[in-house]
Every structure is written in C-alpha cells, then in structure tokens.
Amino acid sequence: MAVKQRAFQSELQAALPGTAVTAVGRVADFDRALAQGPDAVLTLPVVLAAHGLTPKLRGLRKGAGDEKYTLVAADTAPDPRRVAVVGALDLLGREGTTAFVHGLLGAKPKVERVTKFEDLLPLLQMQRVEALLLPARLLPDIRAASRMNLAPHELATPVGLPAVASLTAAGGDIATAVGRLPPALAAALGVDAWR
C-alpha cells in the first residue's frame, strides 16, 4: 500500500528508536538531507546509484530483490512504445526520472512527474497523461481509488526494491535495525525480507 510521507516517517522513527529519521518526498529535499551527512539512506537502488552509493542491505519480496513495474491506462492496456505522455513518481529529478522511464519503456514519451503516489491518478483522470508508471504491487491501491477501468501492461525490466546504503560507521547499525523492521512496515516498502 502507498503510505503518506509523514505517517511513514513516524512509523519508521518508532521502529528505529535512538535514530533520527527524516522522510522526504522531493528530490531536492533528498539532496539537501544527503548533504547534511546522514549515517544511512533507505531508498530505491536506482536512487542510490544516481548518488554513487552502494547498498549494504537489500530488500527482498518472495526471494527476489526487484519488482515488476506496470504501465496503466484507461480501458485499454497501453503499448509502451506508443504512449506519448506518461505520469511517474519523481525519483531522480527531471532528467533522471525521464531517463528512468525511457529505460523501462524502451521508448521516449514525455514524462509528467509528481512527488506523491496519490497525485498519479489525477493525472490520468484529468487526461494530462495517457498512462501511469508504477510498481505492479500498487495497482490494487490505484484501482481502489478510482472508478476508471484501469488496464495494465506489465513491463519486462524489473526495478530494485528498497535498499539501505551505510554512509558512516553508525550506518551499519542502522542497516541492521532496518533489517529487523516490523513486517507491516517492511510490507509498506514492498519488502518481506532483507539480505
């Protein structure tokens, strides 16, 4: 399920006592937080790689370290090579997110970026985009929020599940603590185990 930023920060803070937790929803906020020298970072591997960081702990679901993404449109499953405008969560800023979407689709549509999961569906409802890009596991959530007949097209290229990069000596302890998150909180990240 998609979790709101503040609620997620509160739950993560409660699960990691003694650790100052900051959840961010915008790329610029992530960059500012990273510049402040955190001990560890929990995000998608594609975001870690964009910042030259290496995962110390990787999330798994059903034994896999990645998940499928899907392209969702109204009424008819979209053809990734023919979609002109796609809505996506802004993971890497304008250029990085556009490159990420183009890589998954194998095509070069215009990309409309949003900072929150709940802002994706309105893009499709207001016909600002032809399709939405999201993790396949979130399709039931977006269907539940809409009366539209949403048709998915699962993409072939998988995307890494959330991972932790340790930036300081204390970061290793944080990574260990993340590996012991309560199952419901890990599930909110799309993870059922850590490696």
NORWOVEN-V65066 format. One record per run of one state. SS is the DSSP state (~ for helix, > for strand, _ for the rest). FROM is the first residue (numbers start at 1). TO is the last residue. If there is no record, write none. Layout:
ss: [SS,SS]
from: [FROM,FROM]
to: [TO,TO]
This chain:
ss: [_,~,_,~,_,>,~,_,>,_,>,_,>,_,>,_,>,_,~,_,>,_,~,_,>,~,_,>,_,>,_,>,_,~,_,~,_,>,_]
from: [1,5,16,27,36,40,45,51,57,62,64,65,66,68,69,75,85,90,93,106,110,115,118,126,131,136,145,150,155,159,161,162,167,169,179,183,189,193,195]
to: [4,15,26,35,39,44,50,56,61,63,64,65,67,68,74,84,89,92,105,109,114,117,125,130,135,144,149,154,158,160,161,166,168,178,182,188,192,194,195]
